[in-house]
Amino acid sequence: MPEAAVAALACPVCAGPLAVGEDGGVLRCPAGHSHDRARQGHVTLLPPGHRAPSGDSAEMVADRVAFLAAGHYAGISAALADAVLDGGAEPGVLLDLGGGTGHHLAAVLDRAPGASGVVLDSSPFAARRAARAHPRAMAVVADTWARLPVRDGAADRVLVVFAPRNGPEIARVLHPEGRLVVVTPAADHLGELVGPLNLLRVDPDKAARLTGSLEPHLVPVANAERRDVLRLDHAAVGTLVGMGPHARHLPAGIRADRIAVLPEPVEVTVAVQVAVYRRP
């Protein structure tokens, strides 16, 4: 486990600092609370009796791995890295909230050789993948809506890609000179698929709601747009739909029938907003 990443974590029981035990497979705090590293490499940091909300299923994670490994969202990873590394010294600790398989974080770490990363996600299936995403990253199962198992001011950058945002907690764990980078879908993101497949539509007021949910804890610094056009075969469309929230609302059989009548390949617009925030 990367030393700098572990040093950013806090015990979910007492909020004390964590360190790797002598055997290398346990995180311990000075009060004696211990947290085992799973065989797959991730660590679960939940308070006693607390259950994380249900995260991505094994099937959703498998689709995410397949789609991202094909490079379809490489443009999003590049835009995220640009925002993370824009201006100032290279960050030391990156915290990816709701980071899933760690794919985007790994792409940022490839461009920041001195940085370490932590992926926090509620899905154990995603955390198992994230634990192997990059040698300078570690994966933690946690509830991002509760108190984060992260020390005050420990994160130089907080990343949120297509995931919920807990404004007060992000402000707490963000370094005073740190930045939050949020990637959200634009109104026409995947627009060519929304109608034919009856997918969930993006709220046109999403950007305003994002800023409102973060204020007064964080204030906006910059905002940029990234747009790409993908040419996807039916198999890629299936993994794209299956890896996100659409999978929970569209049964697999109906999904396959609707995808089958699409042209092949089908052009699909990828459009996202990349917003940067800081502490007031």
N, C-alpha and C positions, 0 to 999 in steps of 0.2 A: 504494500500500500504506500503511495507517495507520501513522504513525510510532511510536506507542506499542506497537502490535502487533509491529512488526519489532524494536523494542528489547528485547522479551521473548524473542526467539529466540536460539538458540545454534548455532554451526556443528556439523554432525554429524561432522566430521572431527576437529576439535581442541577443541570446546566453547567457542571464543572468541565474543565478541559479533558480531552481524551488523548490517550497515547497507546501505542501498540505494545502489547504484553511481550514478555520474553519469548514466548512460543511463536509469535508472529501471527497468530490466528485469532487473537482476542483484543478488543479495545477496552481499556479500563480508565476510570477517572480516579482522582485522589480519594474519593469517598468509598471506593471499593466496588462500585457498580461495574459489571463486565458485560460485554456485548460480543457474541461470537461471530466470526466471519463464516459465512455459509460455504459449503463445498464448492459452489459455483463462483465464489469470489466476492459476493456482495455482503453488506452488513445491514441488519435491520435495527433502526434507532427509533423505536416507538415507546412512549411511556407505558408503564405496566397497566394492562387492561385496556389499552387504547388500540383500536383497530383502524387501519388506514382505509379510506374510501376505496371502493372497488376500482381498480385500474384496468389497463388494457389486458385482454385475455391472451392466452398463448397463441390463438389463431391470429388475432390482430397484430401481435408482435411479429409473428412469422411473416405476415404480409408487409409490415413496415420494413423489416430487414431486407426482403426481396426488392421492394420498390426503391429504397434508398441506395442499396448496393448497386443498382443499375445506373445510378448517377442522375436520376431524373430531377432531384432537388439540389444538385450541385450549385446552382445559381443562388439558392437561398443560403446555403452554407457559406458561400463566398461573400454575400452581402452581410451576413451576420459577422463574419470574421473582420470585414472592413470596418464595421461599426465598433466592434470590440477593440480593435487596435488603432483606431483613429485618434491621433493627438495624444501626446504624453508618453510616458515610459510604458514599457511592456508590463501588463498586469501579472501579478504573482499567482493569485488564486481565482479561478473561475468557478462559479456556482451555477449549475444548469438545473433550474426548477421545472419539474415535469418533463425532464429531459429524455424520457423513454429509453431507447437503446444506446444513447450517447453518441449517435452518428454525427450530429452537428457539432457537439462539443469536441469530438475528435478532430474534425476538420479545422476548428479554431486552434486547437493545441498544436497541430502540424505547422501552423504559421507563427506560433508563439513558443519557441523552444525552451524558454525559461519558466513557463507557466505550468501549474498543476490544476486539475479539475475535479469537481465532485458533481455527480449526477444524483439528484433527489427525485424519486418517482414512487408512486403508491403501488405500482405493479411489480410483484416479484419476478414475473416473466420478463419484463423489460429490464429489471435490474440485473438479472443473470446475463443478459446480452451486454449491458452497459459496463459490467465488471471487466469485460474483455475488449472494450472499445478502443482503449489507448493505454500504453504503459504508464502514462503520467496522470491517469484518471482512476477514480474509484466510484463505486455505485452504492447508494444508500436507499433502502426502502423507508419512506417517511411520509407523513401526512403534511402536504404543503399548505393546508388550510389551518393547521395547528401551529404551535410554536416550533420553529425550525430547529433541528439539532445542530445548530451552527452558532459559533461564538459571535458576540457583538463586534461589528466592524471588521469581520474577518475576510470578507469577499471583496476583491478589487473590481470584479465584474460579476453581475448577476445576469444570466441569460434566461429568457422565457420565449420559447418557440411554440406557437399554437397551443399554449397551456394557460391555465388560470393564474392570476396574479394576486398575491397577498401583500398589499401595499405596506401596512405597518411592519410586518415581519421582514420584508425586503429592505426597508429603510433601516431596520435595526441591525441586520447582518452586513449591510453595505458599508465599506470603508468610507470615511468622510470625504475622500477625494474620488470615490469609486463611481461607477456608472451602471445603470440598469439598461439592458438592450432587449427590446421586446419585438418579436416578429408576429404580426397578425395578418390574416387574409384580407385583401382588398375586396371591394364589392363584387368584382367580376372574376374572382379566383375560381378556377375550374368551371367557368360559366357555361362552357359547351356541354358539360355533363349534368348540370343541375336540373335542367328541364327534362331531358330524356330519361334520366334515372330517378327523378323526383328526390334529389338530395336536399339536405338542409341548406337553406340559403343564408348568406352572410348578412348580418344586420348592417344596413347602410350607415347607421350611427355608431358603429363599433369603435371608431377612432375616438369620438367624443366621450363615449362611455369608458374607454380605457383610461384616458387622461383623468376623468372624474373619479375613477376608482382608485387612482394612485395619489391624487392630491388629498390633503396637503402634505403628505409624507414625502413625496417626490415631485420634482418640477421638470417639465420638458426642456431638452437641450437641442435636439435635432430630430429630423424626420426625413426619410428617404423612401423611394419606391423601387422595387425590383420586379421586372416583368420578363418572362420567358414564354416561349410557345413550344410545347412538347408534341411530338408525334408518337402516339402510343398505340400498340396493338391491344387486342381485347384482353390478353392475359395481364398486361400492365395496368389497364383500367381496373381490372378486378382486384389487383393488389392495392391500388390507390384507394379505391372505395373501401376495401376491407380493412385497411390499417387505421382508419379514423372513426370519428363518431357516427358517420353514416352507417357503419357496420351494425350498430346497435338498433338502427331504425329500419333497416332494409334486409329482410331475410335473404339468405344466400341464393335460394332458388329463384326468387323474383329478381334479384340482382343479376344473375347470370342470364336470364331471359331478356332483360332490358339491354344488357351489354351486347348480346348477340345481334341485335338489329342496328347497332351503330356502324358507321363506316369503319373500315380498317385499312390503314391506320386512321385514327381520329386526332385532329389537332386540338390541344387543350391548353388554355391560357393559365399560366402560373403568375399570380399577381399578389404581392405582399407589401405591407408597410413595415419599415424597420425604424422604430422610434427609440430614442435615447433619453434617459432621465438621470437626474442627479439628486442628491439630498439638498434641501433648501439652504 
